[in-house]
Amino acid sequence: MNHDVQSLSPATTEEVSAAVKAAITHGYRLATNRTADLPDNFRRLNLGAMQATVDYPARDMTITVQAGMPVGTLQDILKQENQQLPIDCCDPSISVGALVASDVAGSRQYGYGTARDYLIGIEAVDGTGRVFHAGGRVVKNVAGYDLCRLLIGSRGSLAVLTQLTFKLKPIPEQTEVRAFGFRSAKSFEAALTALNTTKAAPVMLDFRCAASNSADTTTTESGLPWSLFIGVDGSAESCHWQFSQLRKDCAEAEEVVSAETSRVSIEEHAARCGSGWQPGDVIVRTVPSELAAIAGELAAEGCSSSGHAGNGILCVSCDKPEAEQQSLELRTICERVVAGRAASVTQWGSDHPAHSTALHSVRLRDTFDPHHVFTLTNR
């Protein structure tokens, strides 16, 4: 592995295309991710020079930006018009292209959805250096194949995103998060069941579950084994009414009232929690009705979990000094726990789309990248 691979910094889509064609000619490969180590035959494609706002018709509530623009910069631009892209990201320096290519989505995906619900147009460069477009700059655009969704989560294995168009949402008057603690999995699961039919409209249902052998349950905020973080938004009156209803739904819970957990905004909570998509993380995805049972079994195995209860997403961890060994053991434990359930286990590195051997994945890569310019493994 080479810590100092050559970095290419194109400033236009045409220069990205030229970089791909040069890679084909000279026999090296390109990577757009921020991985520290890359093989010697790679060049890093840095889109940091591509941060321009291409089009922002605020009245239409859409925006088109170059893919290298940091997410924090995008949100600052939108705030000037009281608008937002409601996809939570704990790292404001990540580019919007990486946000889409990684399919990062945080706490508000329960109420607002993910990148699939907001990306309406793209410009990209495939593995032959060809520039192509999909979708458009207006919301009611249904022409052609839905390549936008195909590229979401592709992590650079099919093409380099150069421009993205998003539809937007207005910023609500107020957002608020409250924490509730539970002494047992049964009471936690009862609350989740009640929340399925609540009269309120929470936009966030996050949770934390401490390992059964953990001496420190303060990591759950409540000091109890199970914690639920509920977020709402809207007018001040709406937020107040919703929490009065949500307290009834969480009748067996102990509400956490402290300076750190009371009246925290959703954005602050999301920044603390992260996305769960980091090297070494083990992610379990299941149907929400199975989440409490899976988290409880993982706790009995000595594993803590946190994530998005409303979406059935668990990020699993355990306290062991050997990080690499921990990751391997953790995945084995998770796969054993979810066996026979409607659930899957994934990891950021080993489950990269470029590694998939599924026939449809191989055919897609061969179509978009016939020269294997974006391939991470030797072929």
ABEGO torsion letter per residue (X at the ends): XBABBBBBBBABAAAAAAAAAAAAAAGBBBBABABABBBAABBBBBAAABABBABBBAAAGBBBBBAABBAAAAAAAAAAAGBBBBBBBABAABBAAAAAAAGBBBAAAAAAEBAAAABABBBBBBAAGBBBBBEBABABBABEBBAAAAABGAGGAABBBABBBBBBBBBBABBBBBBBBBABAAAAAAAAAAAAABABBBABBBBBBBBAABABAAAAGAGBABBBBBBBBEBAAAAAAAAAAAAAABAABBBBBBAAABGBBAAAAAAAAEAGBBBGBBBBBBBAAAAAAAAAAAAAAGBBBBEBAAAGBBBBBBBBABAAAAAAAAAAAAAAAABGBBBBBBBAAAABAAABABAAAAAAAAAABAAGAABABBX
